[in-house]
Amino acid sequence: MGFLKTTFKILRLVYHDLGTVTGRYQVAQAVLKDIPGRYGQALRIACYRNYFGSAGEGIVIHLDARIRNIQNINIGDRSRIGECVMLQAGGGLDIGNDVLIGPGAKIWSINHGFADTAEAIQNQGYDFKKVTLGDGCWVGANAFIMPGTTLGEGCVVSAGAVVSAKNYPPFKIIGGNPARIIGTRQ
């Protein structure tokens, strides 16, 4: 009897989740994210395009990219999301045209609230801060972009950098942990 009861409970959860846009997207992502090759890229963008806030032309989403709150992402033309990238767009994420996001990079626009020391962090809700990547930016492999960050046009973030919530001027090279401006492209 326990097995049957558990099975019905799971089926009810599946039915409920598939009744929501987010639930349908999560199932599509689970099925499509690990399909290799150009046909996998084509399948992902054909499906995901319906869920983005807005999506330009020529977008590439590589293998095993994980995207949360996709409805809050506006992505421009010819932008590329690398392998094993994690995007958490709860607070909003604008990705310009011709942006490259390297393998393993993480971009967060949401964070746990933690100001109240008398309350468990998990009970303090969330802080939402939009992230903006200007046209022509390149986020290197394994970089972490924190909530509230704005990268101006043509910025380069070095591999492994941890970029805090600041506005970075156009064409700057940003690196380190914590990240700082280490050069200029012009």
HUMODA-V603348 format. One record per helix or strand. SS is the DSSP state (@ for helix, = for strand). FROM is the first residue (numbers start at 1). LEN is the number of residues. If there is no record, write none. Layout:
# HUMODA-V603348
<<SS & FROM & LEN> <SS & FROM & LEN>>
This chain:
# HUMODA-V603348
<<@ & 2 & 17> <@ & 21 & 12> <@ & 37 & 12> <= & 54 & 2> <= & 60 & 2> <= & 66 & 3> <@ & 70 & 3> <= & 73 & 3> <= & 80 & 2> <= & 86 & 3> <= & 93 & 3> <= & 100 & 2> <= & 106 & 3> <= & 110 & 3> <@ & 121 & 3> <= & 126 & 3> <= & 131 & 3> <= & 138 & 2> <= & 144 & 2> <= & 150 & 2> <= & 156 & 2> <= & 162 & 2> <= & 167 & 2> <= & 172 & 5> <= & 179 & 6>>
